[in-house]
Amino acid sequence: MYDSDCDKGRKIESNTYLIEQRELEVGLPQHYYDEADILKLFKPFKIAQVYIEEEKRYDLEVKSILSQSSFWGIYARKGVVK
């Protein structure tokens, strides 16, 4: 879970927070997945590849990171893994 907002907001369950501060996502629950969560969630699929894409937003005037997020990418096929 590589996100600058992880652990922020009101915790409503494990790795899940109700956002209270952001412009667009106020009142929306955000769940943060780790690798174990992803593998469990996609267990019924044959996974070809799992990767993380990272995204950073910068303020160029003060040369600092405004926020950091990451997104899971998953290539998988339907069907049970043997």
C-alpha positions in Angstrom: 0.0 0.0 0.0 2.0 3.0 -1.3 -0.4 5.9 -0.9 0.1 9.2 0.9 -3.5 9.0 2.1 -3.3 5.5 3.6 -4.2 5.5 7.3 -6.0 8.9 6.9 -9.6 9.4 7.5 -11.9 7.4 9.8 -11.0 3.7 9.9 -14.2 1.6 9.3 -12.5 -1.8 8.9 -9.1 -3.3 8.2 -7.3 -1.2 5.6 -10.5 0.7 4.9 -10.9 4.4 5.7 -13.8 6.9 5.2 -12.3 9.9 3.5 -13.1 13.2 5.3 -10.6 15.7 3.8 -10.2 15.4 0.0 -12.2 17.5 -2.5 -13.6 14.7 -4.7 -13.7 11.7 -2.4 -15.2 13.0 0.8 -17.6 10.5 2.3 -16.3 7.6 0.1 -14.6 4.6 1.6 -11.1 3.8 0.4 -9.7 0.3 0.7 -5.9 -0.2 0.5 -4.8 -3.6 -0.8 -1.5 -5.3 -0.2 0.0 -8.2 -2.2 -1.6 -10.8 0.0 -5.0 -9.2 -0.5 -4.6 -9.2 -4.2 -3.5 -12.8 -4.5 -6.4 -13.9 -2.2 -8.9 -11.8 -4.2 -7.7 -13.3 -7.6 -7.3 -16.9 -6.3 -10.0 -18.2 -8.7 -8.0 -16.9 -11.6 -4.8 -17.9 -13.3 -2.5 -14.9 -12.7 0.0 -14.2 -15.5 1.4 -11.0 -14.0 0.9 -8.7 -11.0 2.6 -5.3 -10.8 2.4 -1.9 -9.1 2.3 1.4 -10.9 3.3 4.4 -8.8 2.1 7.9 -9.4 3.5 11.1 -7.7 2.1 14.6 -8.0 4.6 17.4 -7.6 4.5 21.1 -6.8 7.3 22.4 -9.1 7.4 25.8 -7.4 8.4 24.5 -4.0 9.9 21.3 -5.4 8.0 18.9 -3.2 5.7 15.9 -3.6 2.0 16.7 -3.1 0.8 13.2 -3.1 1.8 9.6 -3.9 -0.4 6.8 -5.0 0.0 3.3 -6.4 -2.2 1.1 -8.5 -2.3 -2.7 -8.9 -2.1 -4.0 -12.4 -3.1 -7.6 -12.9 -3.2 -9.8 -16.0 -5.2 -12.9 -15.3 -7.4 -15.5 -17.0 -10.6 -17.0 -15.9 -10.4 -20.5 -14.5 -9.0 -22.3 -11.6 -5.2 -22.5 -11.2 -4.0 -26.1 -11.1 
